[in-house]
Amino acid sequence: TATTTTLSCVSAPVTYIVTIKPKPVLTVSGNNSVCSGVTGNVNLTLTNSLGSGGATWTWNRDLLSGITPNTSSGVSSAIGETLTNSTSSSIQVSYMATTTTAGCISSPQTFILTIKPKPNIQSASLSICSSNPIVFSPVNDADNIVPTSTLYSWSVPTSSSLSGMTAGNAQSAFGQTLTNTSGSDQNITYTLTPNSAGCIGSSFAVTANIKFEPTPQISGSQSICSGEAVQLFVNGGATYAWTPNMNINATFIENPTVSPTSTTTYSVLVTGSNGCSTSRSVAVNINTNPTITNIPSSVQSVCSGGTYSFTPITSSGASYEWTRENNGAYSSNVTNGSSAITNTLVNELQGPTTVAYNFNLINTTTGCVNAQTLNVTVYPLPS
């Protein structure tokens, strides 16, 4: 109500009515985080605080790299669309909206919606030798969307030729150790389901070719006498590599000959035509040859007509026989035997002569033999 006054004269009062319309308040509600590519994954509701009667709405979404479709806008109280995140990281999408009632526009509201990536992985094929661990961990690249911390689950496929299959649940990588006992290469297919922060991607296949490892047999005498050689035999492969490269005639053949000077273990890496390898080993033991341990280091001597005596002491398990070479001296005693020597030696020559006692030894346990000689000089008596 208002009046005006001029020269003390007051006007009649005038009343002016102003209507103050309420300003609506906009509320946006819905999930704050959704998975990429799920039909209708965006489902937001716009609420006008003054009610829906006579209310209008406007909303829009800006362009973001990695999000399709590119942009959108609308004039309804519900925002519904399907957004796809083509990257391996979460992307935040901003929706900006207002509502109007009786010409009064609300303050704009921004709603941040996180679009989580969904794994999208191509099927893969692997090839590995039997009993070796399989590890398959997909990587993010041009062909695969692999968000960080993606987990994998799989069930156990059936196979009559392979063993070692196990199921996996929420594993950071696919892993198995399979054994192929069939005698030929075998394929097996696993179906994996990826999951990233609750966003489940399409299942994909991992086909593993489990190559058969050779099963060689190694043979050859495991005990030989010192100084002897033995041939080793192996089969079941395409190529062979023997170690160590010591006292062996060749290292890349199937059946080498070895002549170790001490007990030695020889190993062979047998590789099949499919590239898979298996090792085998054999120890070649060296049995020492029998010896007479007390043969004098210097030449023995007697005067003609004197008696020479020698009692051999042999290494363990050895027996011996001996024969005598006269070389100009003679004896009325025996010229051979298998026990101690006691000979009266006579030299009728003008100068000294040598009598040789030749020993043939055998170890009755190992069969190893040896030969040793004991020389005795017989001096003539002075005239």
VEXPASE-323883 format. One record per residue (C-alpha): x, y, z; residue in one letter. Coordinates in steps of 0.25 Angstrom, whole numbers, padded with zeros to 4 digits. Example, Ala and Ser with C-alpha at 12.3 -4.5 7.8 and 13.67 -1.06 7.14 Angstrom:
+-------+-------+-------+------+
:     u :     v :     w : code :
+-------+-------+-------+------+
:  0049 : -0018 :  0031 :    a :
:  0055 : -0004 :  0029 :    s :
+-------+-------+-------+------+
END
This chain:
+-------+-------+-------+------+
:     u :     v :     w : code :
+-------+-------+-------+------+
:  0000 :  0000 :  0000 :    t :
:  0006 :  0014 : -0004 :    a :
:  0002 :  0029 : -0003 :    t :
:  0008 :  0042 : -0008 :    t :
:  0007 :  0056 : -0002 :    t :
:  0008 :  0069 : -0009 :    t :
:  0007 :  0083 : -0001 :    l :
:  0001 :  0075 :  0011 :    s :
: -0009 :  0069 :  0002 :    c :
: -0009 :  0053 :  0003 :    v :
: -0013 :  0045 : -0008 :    s :
: -0023 :  0033 : -0006 :    a :
: -0015 :  0020 : -0003 :    p :
: -0013 :  0011 : -0014 :    v :
: -0010 : -0004 : -0012 :    t :
: -0001 : -0012 : -0022 :    y :
: -0001 : -0028 : -0020 :    i :
:  0012 : -0035 : -0024 :    v :
:  0012 : -0050 : -0025 :    t :
:  0025 : -0057 : -0021 :    i :
:  0026 : -0070 : -0028 :    k :
:  0034 : -0081 : -0021 :    p :
:  0047 : -0085 : -0028 :    k :
:  0048 : -0100 : -0031 :    p :
:  0059 : -0108 : -0025 :    v :
:  0064 : -0120 : -0034 :    l :
:  0069 : -0133 : -0029 :    t :
:  0076 : -0143 : -0038 :    v :
:  0076 : -0158 : -0033 :    s :
:  0081 : -0171 : -0038 :    g :
:  0094 : -0180 : -0037 :    n :
:  0107 : -0173 : -0036 :    n :
:  0115 : -0184 : -0043 :    s :
:  0111 : -0194 : -0054 :    v :
:  0117 : -0204 : -0064 :    c :
:  0120 : -0200 : -0078 :    s :
:  0111 : -0205 : -0089 :    g :
:  0100 : -0211 : -0080 :    v :
:  0087 : -0208 : -0087 :    t :
:  0080 : -0196 : -0080 :    g :
:  0092 : -0194 : -0070 :    n :
:  0089 : -0179 : -0069 :    v :
:  0076 : -0178 : -0061 :    n :
:  0074 : -0165 : -0054 :    l :
:  0062 : -0158 : -0049 :    t :
:  0060 : -0143 : -0048 :    l :
:  0051 : -0138 : -0037 :    t :
:  0045 : -0124 : -0036 :    n :
:  0043 : -0120 : -0021 :    s :
:  0029 : -0113 : -0025 :    l :
:  0024 : -0126 : -0032 :    g :
:  0023 : -0130 : -0046 :    s :
:  0010 : -0123 : -0050 :    g :
:  0014 : -0112 : -0060 :    g :
:  0029 : -0114 : -0058 :    a :
:  0038 : -0116 : -0069 :    t :
:  0053 : -0121 : -0070 :    w :
:  0065 : -0120 : -0078 :    t :
:  0078 : -0128 : -0077 :    w :
:  0090 : -0130 : -0086 :    n :
:  0103 : -0138 : -0086 :    r :
:  0116 : -0133 : -0091 :    d :
:  0126 : -0140 : -0101 :    l :
:  0136 : -0149 : -0095 :    l :
:  0147 : -0157 : -0101 :    s :
:  0145 : -0172 : -0099 :    g :
:  0130 : -0171 : -0097 :    i :
:  0119 : -0174 : -0107 :    t :
:  0110 : -0169 : -0112 :    p :
:  0117 : -0156 : -0112 :    n :
:  0107 : -0146 : -0107 :    t :
:  0092 : -0146 : -0103 :    s :
:  0081 : -0136 : -0097 :    s :
:  0067 : -0137 : -0093 :    g :
:  0055 : -0130 : -0087 :    v :
:  0049 : -0142 : -0079 :    s :
:  0049 : -0144 : -0064 :    s :
:  0057 : -0157 : -0066 :    a :
:  0070 : -0159 : -0073 :    i :
:  0072 : -0173 : -0079 :    g :
:  0082 : -0177 : -0089 :    e :
:  0093 : -0188 : -0091 :    t :
:  0107 : -0183 : -0090 :    l :
:  0120 : -0191 : -0094 :    t :
:  0134 : -0188 : -0089 :    n :
:  0144 : -0193 : -0099 :    s :
:  0156 : -0191 : -0090 :    t :
:  0162 : -0199 : -0079 :    s :
:  0160 : -0188 : -0068 :    s :
:  0147 : -0183 : -0062 :    s :
:  0142 : -0170 : -0068 :    i :
:  0133 : -0159 : -0060 :    q :
:  0122 : -0154 : -0068 :    v :
:  0115 : -0141 : -0064 :    s :
:  0100 : -0139 : -0066 :    y :
:  0095 : -0124 : -0065 :    m :
:  0080 : -0122 : -0062 :    a :
:  0070 : -0111 : -0058 :    t :
:  0055 : -0111 : -0056 :    t :
:  0045 : -0100 : -0058 :    t :
:  0032 : -0097 : -0051 :    t :
:  0023 : -0085 : -0055 :    a :
:  0035 : -0079 : -0061 :    g :
:  0044 : -0080 : -0050 :    c :
:  0057 : -0088 : -0053 :    i :
:  0064 : -0096 : -0042 :    s :
:  0079 : -0095 : -0040 :    s :
:  0086 : -0104 : -0049 :    p :
:  0090 : -0118 : -0043 :    q :
:  0102 : -0126 : -0048 :    t :
:  0102 : -0141 : -0046 :    f :
:  0115 : -0149 : -0047 :    i :
:  0113 : -0163 : -0052 :    l :
:  0125 : -0173 : -0053 :    t :
:  0125 : -0182 : -0065 :    i :
:  0134 : -0194 : -0061 :    k :
:  0141 : -0202 : -0072 :    p :
:  0136 : -0216 : -0075 :    k :
:  0147 : -0226 : -0080 :    p :
:  0147 : -0230 : -0094 :    n :
:  0157 : -0241 : -0097 :    i :
:  0160 : -0248 : -0110 :    q :
:  0161 : -0264 : -0109 :    s :
:  0176 : -0269 : -0109 :    a :
:  0184 : -0281 : -0112 :    s :
:  0196 : -0286 : -0105 :    l :
:  0206 : -0297 : -0107 :    s :
:  0214 : -0303 : -0096 :    i :
:  0222 : -0316 : -0092 :    c :
:  0215 : -0326 : -0083 :    s :
:  0217 : -0323 : -0068 :    s :
:  0221 : -0309 : -0070 :    n :
:  0213 : -0298 : -0064 :    p :
:  0203 : -0290 : -0072 :    i :
:  0202 : -0275 : -0069 :    v :
:  0193 : -0266 : -0077 :    f :
:  0191 : -0252 : -0073 :    s :
:  0184 : -0243 : -0083 :    p :
:  0189 : -0229 : -0086 :    v :
:  0182 : -0217 : -0090 :    n :
:  0185 : -0214 : -0105 :    d :
:  0178 : -0210 : -0118 :    a :
:  0170 : -0223 : -0118 :    d :
:  0167 : -0225 : -0103 :    n :
:  0161 : -0217 : -0092 :    i :
:  0167 : -0221 : -0079 :    v :
:  0165 : -0212 : -0067 :    p :
:  0175 : -0212 : -0056 :    t :
:  0172 : -0223 : -0045 :    s :
:  0163 : -0232 : -0055 :    t :
:  0160 : -0245 : -0049 :    l :
:  0157 : -0258 : -0056 :    y :
:  0149 : -0270 : -0053 :    s :
:  0148 : -0284 : -0060 :    w :
:  0143 : -0298 : -0059 :    s :
:  0150 : -0311 : -0061 :    v :
:  0149 : -0316 : -0075 :    p :
:  0149 : -0331 : -0078 :    t :
:  0160 : -0339 : -0084 :    s :
:  0164 : -0354 : -0084 :    s :
:  0178 : -0351 : -0088 :    s :
:  0182 : -0340 : -0079 :    l :
:  0183 : -0338 : -0064 :    s :
:  0185 : -0327 : -0054 :    g :
:  0173 : -0318 : -0058 :    m :
:  0167 : -0310 : -0047 :    t :
:  0156 : -0299 : -0046 :    a :
:  0159 : -0284 : -0043 :    g :
:  0151 : -0274 : -0036 :    n :
:  0155 : -0259 : -0036 :    a :
:  0169 : -0261 : -0040 :    q :
:  0178 : -0250 : -0045 :    s :
:  0183 : -0259 : -0057 :    a :
:  0180 : -0272 : -0063 :    f :
:  0189 : -0283 : -0058 :    g :
:  0190 : -0299 : -0060 :    q :
:  0201 : -0309 : -0060 :    t :
:  0196 : -0321 : -0068 :    l :
:  0202 : -0334 : -0071 :    t :
:  0201 : -0341 : -0084 :    n :
:  0202 : -0356 : -0083 :    t :
:  0196 : -0360 : -0096 :    s :
:  0209 : -0361 : -0105 :    g :
:  0204 : -0350 : -0114 :    s :
:  0201 : -0335 : -0114 :    d :
:  0187 : -0332 : -0108 :    q :
:  0178 : -0319 : -0108 :    n :
:  0169 : -0315 : -0097 :    i :
:  0160 : -0302 : -0096 :    t :
:  0157 : -0294 : -0084 :    y :
:  0145 : -0284 : -0084 :    t :
:  0149 : -0272 : -0076 :    l :
:  0140 : -0261 : -0070 :    t :
:  0147 : -0248 : -0067 :    p :
:  0142 : -0238 : -0056 :    n :
:  0146 : -0224 : -0053 :    s :
:  0141 : -0218 : -0041 :    a :
:  0128 : -0225 : -0043 :    g :
:  0127 : -0222 : -0058 :    c :
:  0126 : -0236 : -0064 :    i :
:  0132 : -0237 : -0078 :    g :
:  0128 : -0247 : -0089 :    s :
:  0134 : -0261 : -0087 :    s :
:  0146 : -0264 : -0096 :    f :
:  0154 : -0277 : -0099 :    a :
:  0168 : -0281 : -0096 :    v :
:  0172 : -0293 : -0104 :    t :
:  0185 : -0300 : -0099 :    a :
:  0193 : -0310 : -0107 :    n :
:  0200 : -0319 : -0097 :    i :
:  0212 : -0325 : -0104 :    k :
:  0216 : -0339 : -0101 :    f :
:  0230 : -0340 : -0094 :    e :
:  0239 : -0352 : -0099 :    p :
:  0240 : -0363 : -0089 :    t :
:  0254 : -0368 : -0092 :    p :
:  0261 : -0381 : -0086 :    q :
:  0276 : -0381 : -0083 :    i :
:  0284 : -0393 : -0082 :    s :
:  0299 : -0398 : -0082 :    g :
:  0308 : -0404 : -0072 :    s :
:  0308 : -0396 : -0059 :    q :
:  0321 : -0402 : -0054 :    s :
:  0334 : -0404 : -0062 :    i :
:  0348 : -0407 : -0059 :    c :
:  0359 : -0395 : -0058 :    s :
:  0364 : -0393 : -0072 :    g :
:  0352 : -0399 : -0079 :    e :
:  0341 : -0392 : -0088 :    a :
:  0326 : -0394 : -0089 :    v :
:  0315 : -0390 : -0099 :    q :
:  0303 : -0384 : -0093 :    l :
:  0290 : -0385 : -0100 :    f :
:  0277 : -0376 : -0100 :    v :
:  0265 : -0375 : -0109 :    n :
:  0252 : -0368 : -0110 :    g :
:  0256 : -0355 : -0116 :    g :
:  0260 : -0347 : -0128 :    a :
:  0273 : -0340 : -0123 :    t :
:  0282 : -0343 : -0111 :    y :
:  0292 : -0335 : -0103 :    a :
:  0301 : -0342 : -0093 :    w :
:  0308 : -0336 : -0081 :    t :
:  0319 : -0335 : -0076 :    p :
:  0328 : -0334 : -0088 :    n :
:  0339 : -0342 : -0082 :    m :
:  0344 : -0355 : -0086 :    n :
:  0333 : -0357 : -0096 :    i :
:  0335 : -0359 : -0111 :    n :
:  0323 : -0350 : -0115 :    a :
:  0313 : -0342 : -0108 :    t :
:  0302 : -0340 : -0118 :    f :
:  0299 : -0355 : -0123 :    i :
:  0290 : -0365 : -0118 :    e :
:  0299 : -0376 : -0112 :    n :
:  0313 : -0370 : -0108 :    p :
:  0325 : -0378 : -0103 :    t :
:  0331 : -0373 : -0090 :    v :
:  0343 : -0376 : -0082 :    s :
:  0343 : -0369 : -0069 :    p :
:  0355 : -0369 : -0060 :    t :
:  0347 : -0368 : -0048 :    s :
:  0332 : -0371 : -0044 :    t :
:  0324 : -0361 : -0053 :    t :
:  0309 : -0358 : -0055 :    t :
:  0306 : -0355 : -0070 :    y :
:  0293 : -0348 : -0073 :    s :
:  0286 : -0347 : -0086 :    v :
:  0276 : -0337 : -0091 :    l :
:  0266 : -0344 : -0100 :    v :
:  0258 : -0335 : -0109 :    t :
:  0246 : -0340 : -0117 :    g :
:  0242 : -0335 : -0131 :    s :
:  0232 : -0325 : -0124 :    n :
:  0243 : -0318 : -0117 :    g :
:  0240 : -0324 : -0103 :    c :
:  0252 : -0329 : -0095 :    s :
:  0254 : -0339 : -0084 :    t :
:  0267 : -0342 : -0076 :    s :
:  0272 : -0356 : -0072 :    r :
:  0285 : -0359 : -0064 :    s :
:  0293 : -0371 : -0062 :    v :
:  0305 : -0373 : -0053 :    a :
:  0317 : -0381 : -0058 :    v :
:  0325 : -0386 : -0046 :    n :
:  0339 : -0389 : -0047 :    i :
:  0344 : -0402 : -0041 :    n :
:  0359 : -0401 : -0038 :    t :
:  0368 : -0412 : -0044 :    n :
:  0374 : -0422 : -0034 :    p :
:  0389 : -0419 : -0030 :    t :
:  0400 : -0425 : -0022 :    i :
:  0402 : -0414 : -0012 :    t :
:  0416 : -0418 : -0007 :    n :
:  0424 : -0420 : -0020 :    i :
:  0438 : -0413 : -0017 :    p :
:  0440 : -0400 : -0025 :    s :
:  0455 : -0404 : -0027 :    s :
:  0460 : -0416 : -0034 :    v :
:  0463 : -0427 : -0025 :    q :
:  0476 : -0436 : -0026 :    s :
:  0482 : -0448 : -0021 :    v :
:  0495 : -0455 : -0023 :    c :
:  0495 : -0468 : -0032 :    s :
:  0491 : -0480 : -0024 :    g :
:  0484 : -0471 : -0014 :    g :
:  0469 : -0472 : -0010 :    t :
:  0459 : -0461 : -0014 :    y :
:  0446 : -0461 : -0006 :    s :
:  0434 : -0451 : -0008 :    f :
:  0420 : -0452 : -0002 :    t :
:  0411 : -0443 : -0010 :    p :
:  0400 : -0435 : -0003 :    i :
:  0388 : -0432 : -0012 :    t :
:  0377 : -0422 : -0011 :    s :
:  0364 : -0426 : -0006 :    s :
:  0357 : -0437 : -0013 :    g :
:  0369 : -0440 : -0022 :    a :
:  0375 : -0454 : -0025 :    s :
:  0388 : -0456 : -0034 :    y :
:  0396 : -0466 : -0042 :    e :
:  0411 : -0464 : -0046 :    w :
:  0420 : -0469 : -0056 :    t :
:  0436 : -0467 : -0057 :    r :
:  0444 : -0463 : -0069 :    e :
:  0458 : -0469 : -0067 :    n :
:  0466 : -0460 : -0076 :    n :
:  0479 : -0468 : -0074 :    g :
:  0477 : -0472 : -0060 :    a :
:  0470 : -0485 : -0055 :    y :
:  0464 : -0491 : -0043 :    s :
:  0462 : -0505 : -0038 :    s :
:  0449 : -0499 : -0032 :    n :
:  0435 : -0497 : -0038 :    v :
:  0434 : -0487 : -0049 :    t :
:  0419 : -0483 : -0047 :    n :
:  0409 : -0483 : -0035 :    g :
:  0398 : -0476 : -0028 :    s :
:  0405 : -0474 : -0015 :    s :
:  0417 : -0468 : -0009 :    a :
:  0430 : -0469 : -0017 :    i :
:  0442 : -0477 : -0012 :    t :
:  0453 : -0479 : -0023 :    n :
:  0468 : -0483 : -0022 :    t :
:  0473 : -0475 : -0034 :    l :
:  0486 : -0480 : -0042 :    v :
:  0493 : -0471 : -0052 :    n :
:  0504 : -0478 : -0060 :    e :
:  0506 : -0466 : -0070 :    l :
:  0518 : -0457 : -0069 :    q :
:  0510 : -0445 : -0065 :    g :
:  0497 : -0441 : -0057 :    p :
:  0484 : -0446 : -0063 :    t :
:  0469 : -0442 : -0059 :    t :
:  0459 : -0452 : -0055 :    v :
:  0444 : -0447 : -0057 :    a :
:  0433 : -0451 : -0049 :    y :
:  0420 : -0448 : -0056 :    n :
:  0407 : -0447 : -0048 :    f :
:  0393 : -0448 : -0054 :    n :
:  0383 : -0443 : -0044 :    l :
:  0368 : -0443 : -0044 :    i :
:  0357 : -0438 : -0034 :    n :
:  0348 : -0449 : -0032 :    t :
:  0336 : -0439 : -0029 :    t :
:  0337 : -0429 : -0040 :    t :
:  0345 : -0438 : -0050 :    g :
:  0355 : -0427 : -0052 :    c :
:  0369 : -0432 : -0056 :    v :
:  0383 : -0426 : -0056 :    n :
:  0397 : -0430 : -0059 :    a :
:  0410 : -0427 : -0051 :    q :
:  0424 : -0431 : -0052 :    t :
:  0435 : -0433 : -0042 :    l :
:  0449 : -0433 : -0047 :    n :
:  0461 : -0439 : -0039 :    v :
:  0475 : -0438 : -0043 :    t :
:  0484 : -0450 : -0041 :    v :
:  0499 : -0447 : -0040 :    y :
:  0509 : -0458 : -0044 :    p :
:  0519 : -0463 : -0034 :    l :
:  0533 : -0458 : -0036 :    p :
:  0543 : -0468 : -0042 :    s :
+-------+-------+-------+------+
END
